[in-house]
Amino acid sequence: MKLFTRIMAVAAILAMPLAPVLAATITIQVGDNFYAGPDGTNTIRIARGDVLVFQYVGQSSHPTMSDSSPAAWATFQMNSANLTKTFPANTFAVGTYPFHCTAHGAPGLGQFGTLIVTTNTATLDANAAGIALSVYPNPSHGQVTVKLDQKPGIDYKLRLSNIIGQEVRTIALKPELTVAGLPLDLSDLRAGLYMYSLLVDGKVVSTKRIVLQN
């Protein structure tokens, strides 16, 4: 009887559905003369389980064309009337998919980007995991405050990059400093648009924009 019970218990465990992998939403910002992924560069890496979103942040129109053969998508417009273009999870097979703006670039030139799809488990989605990061005020004249609700035993960092993906600063976010708000002085940086990314144990889980003014 005990043997039968054990066999049935094992069978029940094997029959249970696997826990779903937490998919991330990876955003490519489409600006004037640039594409920028979560790390601020135009090389965007996603897993098969991730959702891909092109988000318009520019002022002029940017028709986005696939350079793959066959094309990974039909050319789509990114402008004030078309603010986002979403590709659901598992849209793309594993591989590399170059693309460019037909108005401001060419394959590998000007405004272009590269999408790399891997079989790795989907990256962590900050919102789904309950990670709340805020950097304010935005726009700012250089003095900002960073707030982050952290979990113990995890390494958090804030990485600041310019619009061409060059890292300009990385700050370790310690729980005792960010719970009440960590003040940061960015006044030594030039005015303009920057990307700030939250890294959890070395992995980018969220990227947003901040504008620094003179």
C-alpha positions in Angstrom: 0.0 0.0 0.0 2.8 2.3 0.8 4.5 1.6 -2.5 1.2 2.3 -4.3 0.9 5.6 -2.4 4.4 6.7 -3.4 3.8 5.8 -7.0 0.6 7.9 -7.1 2.3 10.8 -5.4 5.1 10.8 -8.0 2.6 10.6 -10.8 0.7 13.5 -9.5 3.8 15.6 -9.3 4.8 14.7 -12.9 1.3 15.6 -14.0 1.4 19.1 -12.5 1.9 21.9 -15.1 5.3 23.6 -14.9 5.3 27.1 -13.4 5.2 29.6 -16.2 8.4 31.5 -16.9 8.1 35.1 -16.1 8.3 36.9 -19.4 9.8 40.3 -19.7 8.6 43.2 -21.9 11.6 44.5 -23.8 11.2 48.0 -25.1 13.1 49.6 -28.1 12.9 53.3 -28.0 12.6 54.9 -31.5 13.9 58.4 -31.4 15.3 60.9 -33.9 18.3 59.1 -35.5 18.5 56.3 -32.9 17.1 53.0 -31.7 17.8 52.2 -28.0 17.2 49.0 -26.1 17.2 48.5 -22.4 20.9 49.0 -22.1 20.8 52.2 -24.2 22.5 50.6 -27.3 21.0 49.6 -30.7 21.8 45.9 -30.1 18.7 44.4 -28.4 18.7 40.9 -26.9 15.5 39.1 -26.0 14.5 35.6 -25.1 11.9 33.6 -26.9 9.5 34.2 -24.1 9.8 38.0 -24.1 7.4 40.5 -25.5 9.0 43.1 -27.8 7.7 46.7 -28.0 8.9 49.5 -30.2 8.1 52.8 -28.5 8.1 56.1 -30.4 10.0 59.0 -28.5 11.0 61.2 -31.5 9.5 64.1 -33.4 9.9 62.9 -37.0 8.5 59.8 -38.7 10.6 56.6 -38.6 9.5 53.8 -41.0 11.1 50.7 -39.5 12.1 48.0 -42.0 13.4 44.5 -41.4 16.7 43.6 -43.2 16.3 39.9 -42.6 15.6 37.5 -45.5 12.8 36.7 -45.4 11.7 39.9 -43.6 10.9 39.5 -39.9 8.1 42.0 -40.3 6.4 44.3 -42.8 7.7 47.8 -42.6 5.8 49.8 -40.0 5.6 53.5 -39.2 6.7 55.0 -35.9 5.3 58.5 -35.4 2.9 60.6 -33.4 0.0 58.6 -34.7 1.7 55.2 -34.2 3.4 55.4 -30.8 3.9 51.7 -30.2 4.4 48.4 -32.2 4.1 45.2 -30.1 5.4 41.8 -31.0 4.0 39.1 -28.7 6.2 36.5 -27.0 7.6 33.8 -29.4 7.0 35.9 -32.5 10.6 35.4 -33.6 12.6 32.2 -34.0 16.1 32.1 -32.4 18.4 34.2 -34.6 19.6 37.7 -35.5 17.3 40.3 -37.1 18.9 43.5 -38.4 16.6 46.5 -39.1 16.8 50.2 -40.0 14.8 53.4 -40.5 14.2 53.9 -44.2 14.0 57.7 -43.8 17.2 58.1 -41.7 19.4 55.0 -42.3 20.3 52.0 -44.3 21.3 48.4 -43.4 24.1 48.9 -40.9 24.2 52.7 -41.4 22.6 55.7 -39.8 19.6 54.8 -37.8 19.7 51.0 -37.5 19.5 48.3 -35.0 20.0 44.6 -34.4 17.6 42.2 -32.6 19.1 39.1 -31.2 16.7 36.3 -30.1 18.0 33.6 -27.8 16.6 30.5 -26.1 17.6 31.7 -22.7 14.8 31.9 -20.0 13.0 35.2 -20.3 14.5 38.0 -18.3 12.9 39.3 -15.1 10.2 41.9 -15.6 10.6 44.6 -13.0 6.9 45.4 -12.7 5.8 41.8 -12.5 8.4 41.2 -9.8 7.2 44.1 -7.7 10.4 46.1 -8.1 9.5 49.8 -7.8 12.2 52.2 -8.9 11.7 55.9 -9.1 14.1 58.7 -10.0 12.8 62.2 -9.6 12.3 65.0 -10.5 12.3 64.3 -14.2 13.2 66.6 -16.0 15.9 67.6 -13.5 18.6 70.3 -13.2 21.0 67.6 -11.9 19.8 67.0 -8.3 17.7 63.8 -8.3 16.5 61.3 -5.7 16.5 57.5 -6.2 13.9 55.4 -4.3 13.8 51.6 -4.6 11.9 49.0 -2.6 14.5 46.3 -2.3 14.6 42.6 -1.2 17.4 41.3 1.0 20.3 39.4 -0.4 20.0 40.9 -3.9 22.5 43.2 -5.6 20.9 46.3 -7.1 22.7 48.9 -9.3 21.6 52.0 -11.2 23.4 52.5 -14.6 23.2 55.8 -16.4 23.9 55.9 -20.2 23.8 58.5 -22.9 21.6 58.1 -25.9 24.3 56.3 -27.9 24.7 53.7 -25.2 27.9 54.9 -23.5 27.8 54.3 -19.8 28.4 57.5 -17.9 27.8 56.3 -14.3 27.0 53.2 -12.2 25.7 53.5 -8.6 25.4 50.7 -6.1 21.9 50.9 -4.5 22.1 49.9 -0.9 18.8 49.2 1.0 19.7 51.5 3.9 20.2 54.4 1.5 17.4 54.0 -1.0 14.4 53.2 1.3 14.2 56.9 2.3 15.5 58.2 -1.0 19.2 58.4 -2.1 20.2 61.9 -3.4 22.4 61.9 -6.5 24.2 64.8 -8.0 24.2 64.6 -11.8 24.9 68.3 -12.4 28.3 67.6 -13.9 26.7 65.9 -16.9 25.8 67.7 -20.0 22.1 68.6 -20.6 20.2 66.1 -22.7 18.4 62.8 -22.7 19.8 59.9 -20.7 18.7 56.3 -20.1 18.8 54.9 -16.5 18.7 51.1 -16.1 18.1 49.1 -13.0 20.4 46.1 -12.7 19.4 43.2 -10.5 22.3 40.8 -9.8 23.9 42.2 -13.0 20.9 41.8 -15.3 19.0 44.8 -16.7 15.3 44.6 -15.6 14.1 48.1 -16.3 15.2 51.1 -18.4 13.6 54.5 -18.4 14.5 58.0 -19.7 15.5 61.1 -17.7 16.1 64.6 -19.1 18.8 66.7 -17.6 18.5 70.5 -18.1 21.0 73.3 -17.7 
